[in-house]
Amino acid sequence: MSPVLVAHTSTGTAPVEVGPALSIFDPVHVGIDEFGQPKRVPLIYRNMLIGGEPGSGKSGLLNAVVAHAALSLDCRLCLLDGKRVELGQWRRCADAFVGPDIAAALALLKRLQMMMDRRYDYLEDCDRRKITPQDVFTAYLVAIDEIAYFSATVGSKQQREEFSVLLRDLVARGRAVGIIVVAATQRPSSDIIPTSLRDLFAWRFAGRCTNDSSSDIVLGHGWANKGWSANIVSPNNPGAGLLIAENGGPELVKVAYLDDRTCAAIAAYAAELRATVVAGDRPALRSVPDAA
């Protein structure tokens, strides 16, 4: 049952359905499994790490997750994209968009960290452990395209280290207060994704990798020795890779692909839906039949 945004008229007539919307508490469609069945993953209270070579499906998976979040009116978006164009189509849907600017990226992560701490103050005062769909505040999706750009390429050594520390804190503590981190990198190496950070991601996707070691850096140590390595994914099969869940085993999936035109259309629709919500007000949602 998908929800729709409802606009209440001043004349007291029936609500006007603006259009279909999603919820960040719904599982996210990421593609199909090896049997051709839809693959959906729950993201609320979880994070996702995406790694692999260029053209391996990282961008497809990242955009699929951002598209779901953009259509979820109970979720806000914070996007960091060193290339500007990978996530740029979703700019109108986002509360914050950071391009190739390490100082702006640090400022955004610090703001998110402050918000996270205040939300924990609230939960502590209420004797609660996590947010719910009916909560007083919404979830946030923090999507990062190319971790290495901010953690190992631009800025000073101190800035890069500070970025890594702030990101690790958000991944480690943000889940219960609705902060979801989805981060992608095309350089799955130990200096970019240390084990202590990787193991905090409940969902991990390894697209085609150059060697078994790179695959293990994303999926976890020892999976290549057990026969699970993204190194065996064919270069002629873009979007195919191994998806592993927290405390689970890898499975072969084919990531959904959204071309530029489709992304732009979804982003424009999501921006229009979000524009109907008065600033500071929670959207009114109600369930409608699946056929809608």
Sequence and secondary structure as in RCSB ss.txt:
>XXXX:A:sequence
MSPVLVAHTSTGTAPVEVGPALSIFDPVHVGIDEFGQPKRVPLIYRNMLIGGEPGSGKSGLLNAVVAHAALSLDC
RLCLLDGKRVELGQWRRCADAFVGPDIAAALALLKRLQMMMDRRYDYLEDCDRRKITPQDVFTAYLVAIDEIAYF
SATVGSKQQREEFSVLLRDLVARGRAVGIIVVAATQRPSSDIIPTSLRDLFAWRFAGRCTNDSSSDIVLGHGWAN
KGWSANIVSPNNPGAGLLIAENGGPELVKVAYLDDRTCAAIAAYAAELRATVVAGDRPALRSVPDAA
>XXXX:A:secstr
  EEEEE  TT    EEEEE B TTS EEEEEETTS EEEE  TT  EEEE STTSSHHHHHHHHHHHHHTBTTE
EEEEEETTSSSSGGGGGG SEEE S HHHHHHHHHHHHHHHHHHHHHHHHTT SS  TT SS EEEEEEE HHII
IIISS HHHHHHHHHHHHHHHHHSGGGTEEEEEEES   TTTS HHHHTT SEEEEES SSHHHHHHHH TTTTT
TT  GGGS TTSTTEEEEE TTS  EEEEE    HHHHHHHHHHHHHHHHTS TT    EEE  TT 
